[in-house]
Amino acid sequence: MIRRASREVGKLVSQRFVTSACAINRNQSKASIHISSIVNMVDKEELRKRLTPLQYQVTQEKGTERPFTGCYNKTYDKGTYVCICCEQHLFNSDTKYDSGCGWPAFNEVLAEGRVNLSPDTSGGRVRTEVTCSKCNAHLGHVFGDGPPPTGKRFCINSASINFIPAPKEGES
């Protein structure tokens, strides 16, 4: 019964989410299906089918895209950045800046509790990993060398996020 429910949820999720982090669905902000904790029931195979190989490797295997290759590195449109796996709203474009690191950089999370921070000592370095608090997808890392007032640099993989543009003036 649970597997059947998971498959049904997977079908719904597959229909809703884009398969490329760079694809912008301009209608997304108008008609959004909000799937809460039910997304956690989607198994790894469903994610493997729905995500690109790079998105899967980054979000599920804690990978990193090559610097300066991500589609959102130089995006400065107004809008919201969401988790590619569960669509939780993570960052506002107002906090995005060009850090020169090669990945999208933000100096603050949209709201407290949207991400989890944990020590990451992989690769012989000491860093702080950033994961989505809703689905535990790996997003990137946070460093303490960002601009005021926070001093934070959330260095996030484009492959782990999607962008929802803000409605243009006059649109509802």
Backbone as JSON Lines, residues from 0, in Angstrom:
{"i":0,"aa":"M","n":[0.82,-1.2,0.0],"ca":[0.0,0.0,0.0],"c":[0.87,1.26,0.0]}
{"i":1,"aa":"I","n":[1.92,1.26,0.82],"ca":[2.79,2.43,0.9],"c":[3.53,2.61,-0.42]}
{"i":2,"aa":"R","n":[4.0,1.5,-1.04],"ca":[4.69,1.62,-2.33],"c":[3.76,2.19,-3.39]}
{"i":3,"aa":"R","n":[2.51,1.74,-3.39],"ca":[1.54,2.25,-4.36],"c":[1.32,3.75,-4.15]}
{"i":4,"aa":"A","n":[1.15,4.16,-2.89],"ca":[0.97,5.58,-2.58],"c":[2.2,6.36,-2.99]}
{"i":5,"aa":"S","n":[3.37,5.8,-2.76],"ca":[4.61,6.47,-3.14],"c":[4.69,6.65,-4.65]}
{"i":6,"aa":"R","n":[4.28,5.61,-5.41],"ca":[4.28,5.72,-6.88],"c":[3.31,6.79,-7.34]}
{"i":7,"aa":"E","n":[2.14,6.86,-6.72],"ca":[1.15,7.87,-7.09],"c":[1.67,9.27,-6.79]}
{"i":8,"aa":"V","n":[2.29,9.43,-5.62],"ca":[2.88,10.71,-5.27],"c":[3.98,11.05,-6.27]}
{"i":9,"aa":"G","n":[4.78,10.04,-6.61],"ca":[5.85,10.24,-7.57],"c":[5.34,10.73,-8.9]}
{"i":10,"aa":"K","n":[4.22,10.17,-9.37],"ca":[3.63,10.62,-10.63],"c":[3.21,12.08,-10.53]}
{"i":11,"aa":"L","n":[2.56,12.42,-9.41],"ca":[2.13,13.8,-9.2],"c":[3.31,14.74,-9.16]}
{"i":12,"aa":"V","n":[4.34,14.34,-8.42],"ca":[5.53,15.16,-8.3],"c":[6.21,15.3,-9.66]}
{"i":13,"aa":"S","n":[6.3,14.21,-10.41],"ca":[6.95,14.26,-11.73],"c":[6.22,15.21,-12.66]}
{"i":14,"aa":"Q","n":[4.9,15.23,-12.59],"ca":[4.14,16.12,-13.45],"c":[4.35,17.57,-13.06]}
{"i":15,"aa":"R","n":[4.64,17.83,-11.8],"ca":[4.71,19.19,-11.29],"c":[6.09,19.83,-11.47]}
{"i":16,"aa":"F","n":[7.13,19.06,-11.24],"ca":[8.46,19.64,-11.22],"c":[9.1,19.64,-12.59]}
{"i":17,"aa":"V","n":[9.94,20.62,-12.84],"ca":[10.68,20.68,-14.09],"c":[11.85,19.73,-14.01]}
{"i":18,"aa":"T","n":[12.37,19.3,-15.17],"ca":[13.49,18.37,-15.17],"c":[14.81,19.09,-15.31]}
{"i":19,"aa":"S","n":[14.79,20.36,-15.52],"ca":[16.03,21.11,-15.63],"c":[15.98,22.3,-14.69]}
{"i":20,"aa":"A","n":[17.04,22.5,-13.95],"ca":[17.08,23.63,-13.02],"c":[17.02,24.95,-13.76]}
{"i":21,"aa":"C","n":[17.38,24.95,-15.03],"ca":[17.42,26.2,-15.79],"c":[16.09,26.51,-16.47]}
{"i":22,"aa":"A","n":[15.19,25.56,-16.5],"ca":[13.89,25.81,-17.14],"c":[13.06,26.69,-16.22]}
{"i":23,"aa":"I","n":[12.54,27.77,-16.75],"ca":[11.73,28.67,-15.95],"c":[10.29,28.56,-16.41]}
{"i":24,"aa":"N","n":[9.44,28.13,-15.49],"ca":[8.03,28.03,-15.78],"c":[7.37,29.3,-15.26]}
{"i":25,"aa":"R","n":[7.05,30.21,-16.14],"ca":[6.53,31.51,-15.73],"c":[5.17,31.4,-15.05]}
{"i":26,"aa":"N","n":[4.46,30.3,-15.23],"ca":[3.16,30.15,-14.58],"c":[3.28,29.52,-13.19]}
{"i":27,"aa":"Q","n":[4.48,29.1,-12.84],"ca":[4.68,28.41,-11.58],"c":[4.23,29.24,-10.39]}
{"i":28,"aa":"S","n":[4.51,30.54,-10.42],"ca":[4.17,31.35,-9.26],"c":[2.68,31.59,-9.13]}
{"i":29,"aa":"K","n":[1.93,31.39,-10.21],"ca":[0.49,31.62,-10.17],"c":[-0.27,30.4,-9.67]}
{"i":30,"aa":"A","n":[0.04,29.25,-10.22],"ca":[-0.68,28.04,-9.85],"c":[0.32,27.03,-9.33]}
{"i":31,"aa":"S","n":[0.48,26.99,-8.05],"ca":[1.5,26.13,-7.45],"c":[0.84,25.05,-6.62]}
{"i":32,"aa":"I","n":[1.26,23.82,-6.87],"ca":[0.79,22.71,-6.04],"c":[1.77,22.59,-4.89]}
{"i":33,"aa":"H","n":[1.29,22.73,-3.7],"ca":[2.17,22.64,-2.55],"c":[2.11,21.23,-2.0]}
{"i":34,"aa":"I","n":[3.23,20.55,-2.08],"ca":[3.33,19.19,-1.58],"c":[4.2,19.25,-0.35]}
{"i":35,"aa":"S","n":[3.62,18.94,0.79],"ca":[4.37,19.1,2.04],"c":[5.22,17.88,2.33]}
{"i":36,"aa":"S","n":[5.08,17.3,3.48],"ca":[5.95,16.21,3.9],"c":[5.79,14.97,3.03]}
{"i":37,"aa":"I","n":[4.77,14.92,2.21],"ca":[4.54,13.77,1.34],"c":[5.69,13.59,0.36]}
{"i":38,"aa":"V","n":[6.41,14.67,0.04],"ca":[7.55,14.58,-0.85],"c":[8.62,13.67,-0.28]}
{"i":39,"aa":"N","n":[8.72,13.61,1.04],"ca":[9.73,12.77,1.66],"c":[9.51,11.29,1.35]}
{"i":40,"aa":"M","n":[8.31,10.92,0.91],"ca":[8.02,9.54,0.57],"c":[8.54,9.18,-0.82]}
{"i":41,"aa":"V","n":[8.91,10.15,-1.63],"ca":[9.42,9.87,-2.96],"c":[10.79,9.23,-2.8]}
{"i":42,"aa":"D","n":[10.96,8.05,-3.4],"ca":[12.21,7.33,-3.21],"c":[13.3,7.81,-4.17]}
{"i":43,"aa":"K","n":[14.48,7.3,-3.94],"ca":[15.65,7.69,-4.73],"c":[15.46,7.39,-6.21]}
{"i":44,"aa":"E","n":[14.79,6.28,-6.53],"ca":[14.57,5.95,-7.94],"c":[13.67,6.97,-8.62]}
{"i":45,"aa":"E","n":[12.67,7.44,-7.91],"ca":[11.79,8.48,-8.46],"c":[12.59,9.76,-8.7]}
{"i":46,"aa":"L","n":[13.43,10.13,-7.76],"ca":[14.28,11.31,-7.94],"c":[15.23,11.12,-9.12]}
{"i":47,"aa":"R","n":[15.78,9.93,-9.25],"ca":[16.69,9.64,-10.36],"c":[15.99,9.82,-11.71]}
{"i":48,"aa":"K","n":[14.72,9.46,-11.76],"ca":[13.93,9.61,-13.01],"c":[13.59,11.08,-13.27]}
{"i":49,"aa":"R","n":[13.32,11.81,-12.23],"ca":[12.83,13.18,-12.36],"c":[13.94,14.21,-12.55]}
{"i":50,"aa":"L","n":[15.07,14.0,-11.92],"ca":[16.15,14.96,-11.97],"c":[17.14,14.62,-13.08]}
{"i":51,"aa":"T","n":[17.89,15.62,-13.52],"ca":[18.97,15.35,-14.46],"c":[20.07,14.62,-13.69]}
{"i":52,"aa":"P","n":[20.99,13.95,-14.39],"ca":[22.09,13.28,-13.67],"c":[22.88,14.24,-12.77]}
{"i":53,"aa":"L","n":[23.13,15.46,-13.24],"ca":[23.86,16.43,-12.42],"c":[23.05,16.83,-11.19]}
{"i":54,"aa":"Q","n":[21.76,17.1,-11.37],"ca":[20.92,17.46,-10.24],"c":[20.89,16.35,-9.19]}
{"i":55,"aa":"Y","n":[20.78,15.12,-9.65],"ca":[20.76,13.99,-8.72],"c":[22.1,13.88,-7.98]}
{"i":56,"aa":"Q","n":[23.19,13.97,-8.73],"ca":[24.51,13.84,-8.13],"c":[24.76,14.92,-7.08]}
{"i":57,"aa":"V","n":[24.34,16.15,-7.38],"ca":[24.54,17.25,-6.45],"c":[23.64,17.1,-5.22]}
{"i":58,"aa":"T","n":[22.34,16.9,-5.44],"ca":[21.4,16.91,-4.31],"c":[21.39,15.64,-3.48]}
{"i":59,"aa":"Q","n":[21.61,14.49,-4.1],"ca":[21.49,13.22,-3.38],"c":[22.83,12.6,-3.01]}
{"i":60,"aa":"E","n":[23.9,12.97,-3.74],"ca":[25.21,12.38,-3.48],"c":[26.22,13.43,-3.01]}
{"i":61,"aa":"K","n":[25.72,14.61,-2.67],"ca":[26.54,15.71,-2.14],"c":[27.64,16.13,-3.11]}
{"i":62,"aa":"G","n":[27.3,16.15,-4.39],"ca":[28.25,16.56,-5.41],"c":[28.31,18.07,-5.54]}
{"i":63,"aa":"T","n":[29.15,18.52,-6.46],"ca":[29.31,19.95,-6.74],"c":[29.45,20.15,-8.23]}
{"i":64,"aa":"E","n":[28.69,21.1,-8.77],"ca":[28.87,21.42,-10.19],"c":[30.16,22.22,-10.35]}
{"i":65,"aa":"R","n":[30.72,22.18,-11.54],"ca":[31.94,22.94,-11.79],"c":[31.65,24.43,-11.66]}
{"i":66,"aa":"P","n":[32.61,25.21,-11.12],"ca":[32.39,26.65,-10.98],"c":[32.17,27.32,-12.32]}
{"i":67,"aa":"F","n":[31.36,28.36,-12.31],"ca":[31.04,29.2,-13.47],"c":[30.26,28.47,-14.55]}
{"i":68,"aa":"T","n":[29.7,27.28,-14.26],"ca":[28.92,26.54,-15.25],"c":[27.42,26.56,-14.97]}
{"i":69,"aa":"G","n":[27.04,26.89,-13.76],"ca":[25.63,26.85,-13.37],"c":[24.82,27.96,-13.99]}
{"i":70,"aa":"C","n":[23.59,27.65,-14.34],"ca":[22.73,28.61,-15.05],"c":[22.29,29.79,-14.19]}
{"i":71,"aa":"Y","n":[22.4,29.69,-12.87],"ca":[21.96,30.81,-12.02],"c":[23.11,31.64,-11.46]}
{"i":72,"aa":"N","n":[24.33,31.33,-11.84],"ca":[25.48,32.07,-11.33],"c":[25.36,33.57,-11.63]}
{"i":73,"aa":"K","n":[24.94,33.91,-12.81],"ca":[24.85,35.33,-13.21],"c":[23.4,35.77,-13.42]}
{"i":74,"aa":"T","n":[22.45,35.12,-12.78],"ca":[21.04,35.51,-12.87],"c":[20.74,36.53,-11.79]}
{"i":75,"aa":"Y","n":[20.17,37.67,-12.19],"ca":[19.86,38.73,-11.22],"c":[18.42,39.21,-11.34]}
{"i":76,"aa":"D","n":[17.55,38.41,-11.96],"ca":[16.14,38.77,-12.03],"c":[15.52,38.68,-10.64]}
{"i":77,"aa":"K","n":[14.41,39.4,-10.45],"ca":[13.69,39.37,-9.17],"c":[12.9,38.07,-9.09]}
{"i":78,"aa":"G","n":[12.95,37.45,-7.93],"ca":[12.19,36.23,-7.74],"c":[12.69,35.44,-6.54]}
{"i":79,"aa":"T","n":[12.31,34.17,-6.52],"ca":[12.62,33.29,-5.41],"c":[13.31,32.04,-5.92]}
{"i":80,"aa":"Y","n":[14.31,31.59,-5.2],"ca":[15.01,30.35,-5.52],"c":[14.47,29.26,-4.6]}
{"i":81,"aa":"V","n":[14.11,28.12,-5.21],"ca":[13.5,27.02,-4.46],"c":[14.32,25.74,-4.64]}
{"i":82,"aa":"C","n":[14.14,24.82,-3.73],"ca":[14.8,23.51,-3.81],"c":[14.29,22.77,-5.04]}
{"i":83,"aa":"I","n":[15.19,22.22,-5.84],"ca":[14.81,21.51,-7.05],"c":[14.07,20.2,-6.72]}
{"i":84,"aa":"C","n":[14.29,19.66,-5.53],"ca":[13.66,18.38,-5.16],"c":[12.27,18.53,-4.58]}
{"i":85,"aa":"C","n":[12.08,19.51,-3.69],"ca":[10.79,19.61,-2.98],"c":[10.11,20.97,-3.14]}
{"i":86,"aa":"E","n":[10.73,21.89,-3.8],"ca":[10.19,23.22,-4.09],"c":[10.05,24.12,-2.86]}
{"i":87,"aa":"Q","n":[10.72,23.77,-1.78],"ca":[10.69,24.68,-0.62],"c":[11.38,25.99,-1.0]}
{"i":88,"aa":"H","n":[10.79,27.1,-0.66],"ca":[11.37,28.41,-0.93],"c":[12.58,28.59,-0.02]}
{"i":89,"aa":"L","n":[13.74,28.92,-0.63],"ca":[14.99,28.99,0.12],"c":[15.61,30.38,0.19]}
{"i":90,"aa":"F","n":[15.74,31.03,-0.98],"ca":[16.44,32.31,-1.05],"c":[15.66,33.31,-1.89]}
{"i":91,"aa":"N","n":[15.76,34.57,-1.52],"ca":[15.15,35.66,-2.28],"c":[16.24,36.3,-3.13]}
{"i":92,"aa":"S","n":[15.89,36.72,-4.32],"ca":[16.87,37.33,-5.22],"c":[17.48,38.6,-4.62]}
{"i":93,"aa":"D","n":[16.79,39.24,-3.68],"ca":[17.33,40.46,-3.06],"c":[18.6,40.18,-2.25]}
{"i":94,"aa":"T","n":[18.82,38.92,-1.85],"ca":[20.0,38.59,-1.06],"c":[21.1,37.95,-1.91]}
{"i":95,"aa":"K","n":[20.89,37.88,-3.22],"ca":[21.88,37.28,-4.13],"c":[22.89,38.34,-4.53]}
{"i":96,"aa":"Y","n":[24.15,37.93,-4.63],"ca":[25.2,38.86,-5.03],"c":[26.29,38.1,-5.78]}
{"i":97,"aa":"D","n":[27.14,38.82,-6.49],"ca":[28.23,38.21,-7.24],"c":[29.45,38.16,-6.35]}
{"i":98,"aa":"S","n":[29.75,36.98,-5.82],"ca":[30.9,36.82,-4.93],"c":[32.17,36.5,-5.71]}
{"i":99,"aa":"G","n":[32.0,36.15,-6.99],"ca":[33.15,35.77,-7.8],"c":[33.58,34.34,-7.59]}
{"i":100,"aa":"C","n":[32.82,33.56,-6.81],"ca":[33.21,32.19,-6.49],"c":[32.85,31.2,-7.59]}
{"i":101,"aa":"G","n":[31.94,31.59,-8.5],"ca":[31.55,30.68,-9.58],"c":[30.24,29.97,-9.37]}
{"i":102,"aa":"W","n":[29.61,30.2,-8.22],"ca":[28.3,29.63,-7.91],"c":[27.39,30.75,-7.44]}
{"i":103,"aa":"P","n":[26.08,30.57,-7.53],"ca":[25.18,31.58,-6.99],"c":[25.48,31.78,-5.5]}
{"i":104,"aa":"A","n":[25.56,33.03,-5.08],"ca":[25.86,33.34,-3.68],"c":[24.76,34.22,-3.1]}
{"i":105,"aa":"F","n":[24.37,33.9,-1.89],"ca":[23.34,34.63,-1.15],"c":[23.91,34.98,0.22]}
{"i":106,"aa":"N","n":[23.48,36.11,0.78],"ca":[23.97,36.43,2.12],"c":[22.96,36.1,3.21]}
{"i":107,"aa":"E","n":[21.79,35.57,2.83],"ca":[20.81,35.19,3.85],"c":[19.8,34.21,3.26]}
{"i":108,"aa":"V","n":[19.26,33.37,4.14],"ca":[18.19,32.44,3.78],"c":[16.88,33.21,3.83]}
{"i":109,"aa":"L","n":[15.91,32.77,3.04],"ca":[14.61,33.44,2.98],"c":[13.95,33.54,4.36]}
{"i":110,"aa":"A","n":[14.0,32.47,5.12],"ca":[13.43,32.48,6.47],"c":[14.17,31.44,7.32]}
{"i":111,"aa":"E","n":[14.21,31.69,8.6],"ca":[14.86,30.76,9.52],"c":[14.22,29.39,9.41]}
{"i":112,"aa":"G","n":[15.02,28.36,9.45],"ca":[14.51,26.99,9.41],"c":[14.37,26.43,8.01]}
{"i":113,"aa":"R","n":[14.68,27.19,6.98],"ca":[14.55,26.68,5.61],"c":[15.71,25.77,5.21]}
{"i":114,"aa":"V","n":[16.86,25.95,5.86],"ca":[18.02,25.11,5.58],"c":[18.59,24.57,6.89]}
{"i":115,"aa":"N","n":[19.3,23.46,6.77],"ca":[20.05,22.9,7.89],"c":[21.52,23.1,7.6]}
{"i":116,"aa":"L","n":[22.28,23.38,8.63],"ca":[23.73,23.55,8.51],"c":[24.41,22.45,9.32]}
{"i":117,"aa":"S","n":[25.43,21.83,8.71],"ca":[26.15,20.78,9.43],"c":[27.62,20.77,8.99]}
{"i":118,"aa":"P","n":[28.51,20.32,9.89],"ca":[29.93,20.28,9.55],"c":[30.18,19.32,8.39]}
{"i":119,"aa":"D","n":[31.09,19.7,7.51],"ca":[31.47,18.87,6.36],"c":[33.0,18.85,6.31]}
{"i":120,"aa":"T","n":[33.57,17.68,6.56],"ca":[35.02,17.54,6.54],"c":[35.5,16.72,5.35]}
{"i":121,"aa":"S","n":[34.64,16.56,4.35],"ca":[35.03,15.79,3.17],"c":[36.12,16.51,2.39]}
{"i":122,"aa":"G","n":[36.91,15.76,1.68],"ca":[37.95,16.35,0.85],"c":[39.07,17.0,1.63]}
{"i":123,"aa":"G","n":[39.18,16.68,2.92],"ca":[40.26,17.23,3.73],"c":[40.08,18.69,4.1]}
{"i":124,"aa":"R","n":[38.88,19.23,3.9],"ca":[38.61,20.63,4.25],"c":[37.53,20.66,5.33]}
{"i":125,"aa":"V","n":[37.49,21.74,6.08],"ca":[36.44,21.94,7.08],"c":[35.52,23.03,6.54]}
{"i":126,"aa":"R","n":[34.27,22.65,6.27],"ca":[33.28,23.59,5.74],"c":[31.96,23.33,6.45]}
{"i":127,"aa":"T","n":[30.98,24.16,6.14],"ca":[29.63,23.97,6.68],"c":[28.69,23.68,5.52]}
{"i":128,"aa":"E","n":[28.13,22.48,5.51],"ca":[27.22,22.05,4.46],"c":[25.85,22.69,4.66]}
{"i":129,"aa":"V","n":[25.19,23.03,3.56],"ca":[23.82,23.56,3.57],"c":[22.92,22.53,2.9]}
{"i":130,"aa":"T","n":[21.88,22.09,3.61],"ca":[20.9,21.17,3.05],"c":[19.49,21.75,3.23]}
{"i":131,"aa":"C","n":[18.59,21.33,2.38],"ca":[17.19,21.74,2.49],"c":[16.6,21.1,3.74]}
{"i":132,"aa":"S","n":[15.94,21.88,4.57],"ca":[15.37,21.35,5.81],"c":[14.15,20.48,5.57]}
{"i":133,"aa":"K","n":[13.55,20.59,4.4],"ca":[12.33,19.83,4.11],"c":[12.64,18.44,3.55]}
{"i":134,"aa":"C","n":[13.62,18.35,2.63],"ca":[13.88,17.06,1.97],"c":[15.32,16.59,2.13]}
{"i":135,"aa":"N","n":[16.15,17.37,2.79],"ca":[17.55,17.04,3.07],"c":[18.44,17.03,1.82]}
{"i":136,"aa":"A","n":[18.02,17.66,0.74],"ca":[18.85,17.74,-0.46],"c":[20.08,18.6,-0.18]}
{"i":137,"aa":"H","n":[21.22,18.17,-0.68],"ca":[22.45,18.97,-0.56],"c":[22.31,20.17,-1.48]}
{"i":138,"aa":"L","n":[22.58,21.36,-0.95],"ca":[22.48,22.6,-1.73],"c":[23.85,23.2,-2.01]}
{"i":139,"aa":"G","n":[24.74,23.14,-1.05],"ca":[26.06,23.76,-1.19],"c":[26.7,23.93,0.17]}
{"i":140,"aa":"H","n":[27.4,25.06,0.35],"ca":[28.1,25.34,1.61],"c":[27.93,26.81,1.97]}
{"i":141,"aa":"V","n":[28.12,27.11,3.24],"ca":[28.08,28.5,3.72],"c":[29.44,28.84,4.32]}
{"i":142,"aa":"F","n":[29.89,30.06,4.03],"ca":[31.19,30.53,4.52],"c":[31.0,31.86,5.24]}
{"i":143,"aa":"G","n":[31.94,32.22,6.04],"ca":[31.85,33.45,6.84],"c":[32.54,34.64,6.22]}
{"i":144,"aa":"D","n":[32.65,34.67,4.9],"ca":[33.35,35.77,4.22],"c":[32.42,36.59,3.33]}
{"i":145,"aa":"G","n":[31.15,36.63,3.66],"ca":[30.18,37.37,2.86],"c":[30.1,38.84,3.25]}
{"i":146,"aa":"P","n":[29.29,39.58,2.53],"ca":[29.15,41.02,2.78],"c":[28.31,41.32,4.03]}
{"i":147,"aa":"P","n":[28.42,42.54,4.55],"ca":[27.56,42.95,5.66],"c":[26.11,42.96,5.19]}
{"i":148,"aa":"P","n":[25.15,42.85,6.01],"ca":[25.25,42.82,7.46],"c":[25.46,41.42,8.03]}
{"i":149,"aa":"T","n":[25.28,40.35,7.23],"ca":[25.34,39.0,7.79],"c":[26.75,38.43,7.82]}
{"i":150,"aa":"G","n":[27.59,38.83,6.88],"ca":[28.92,38.25,6.77],"c":[28.91,36.83,6.24]}
{"i":151,"aa":"K","n":[27.75,36.37,5.75],"ca":[27.62,35.0,5.25],"c":[27.68,34.97,3.73]}
{"i":152,"aa":"R","n":[28.22,33.86,3.21],"ca":[28.18,33.59,1.77],"c":[27.65,32.18,1.6]}
{"i":153,"aa":"F","n":[26.36,32.08,1.29],"ca":[25.76,30.8,0.97],"c":[26.1,30.51,-0.49]}
{"i":154,"aa":"C","n":[27.01,29.59,-0.7],"ca":[27.51,29.23,-2.03],"c":[26.7,28.01,-2.48]}
{"i":155,"aa":"I","n":[25.75,28.22,-3.39],"ca":[24.74,27.22,-3.7],"c":[24.88,26.74,-5.14]}
{"i":156,"aa":"N","n":[24.78,25.44,-5.35],"ca":[24.83,24.86,-6.69],"c":[23.56,25.21,-7.47]}
{"i":157,"aa":"S","n":[23.72,25.7,-8.7],"ca":[22.55,25.95,-9.56],"c":[21.74,24.68,-9.76]}
{"i":158,"aa":"A","n":[22.42,23.53,-9.79],"ca":[21.74,22.26,-10.03],"c":[20.81,21.87,-8.88]}
{"i":159,"aa":"S","n":[20.94,22.51,-7.73],"ca":[20.12,22.14,-6.58],"c":[18.91,23.06,-6.4]}
{"i":160,"aa":"I","n":[18.8,24.09,-7.24],"ca":[17.72,25.06,-7.08],"c":[17.0,25.32,-8.39]}
{"i":161,"aa":"N","n":[15.84,25.9,-8.28],"ca":[15.07,26.36,-9.42],"c":[14.68,27.8,-9.11]}
{"i":162,"aa":"F","n":[14.39,28.57,-10.13],"ca":[14.07,29.98,-9.97],"c":[12.62,30.23,-10.35]}
{"i":163,"aa":"I","n":[11.91,30.92,-9.48],"ca":[10.53,31.34,-9.75],"c":[10.55,32.86,-9.87]}
{"i":164,"aa":"P","n":[10.38,33.39,-11.08],"ca":[10.42,34.85,-11.25],"c":[9.28,35.53,-10.51]}
{"i":165,"aa":"A","n":[9.56,36.71,-9.99],"ca":[8.52,37.52,-9.36],"c":[7.56,38.0,-10.45]}
{"i":166,"aa":"P","n":[6.28,38.14,-10.13],"ca":[5.35,38.67,-11.12],"c":[5.76,40.07,-11.55]}
{"i":167,"aa":"K","n":[5.64,40.33,-12.82],"ca":[5.95,41.67,-13.34],"c":[4.89,42.65,-12.84]}
{"i":168,"aa":"E","n":[5.24,43.92,-12.77],"ca":[4.27,44.92,-12.34],"c":[3.04,44.85,-13.24]}
{"i":169,"aa":"G","n":[1.88,44.88,-12.64],"ca":[0.64,44.8,-13.39],"c":[0.1,43.39,-13.49]}
{"i":170,"aa":"E","n":[0.95,42.37,-13.2],"ca":[0.48,40.99,-13.18],"c":[0.01,40.65,-11.78]}
{"i":171,"aa":"S","n":[-0.88,39.71,-11.69],"ca":[-1.32,39.31,-10.35],"c":[-0.87,37.93,-10.02]}
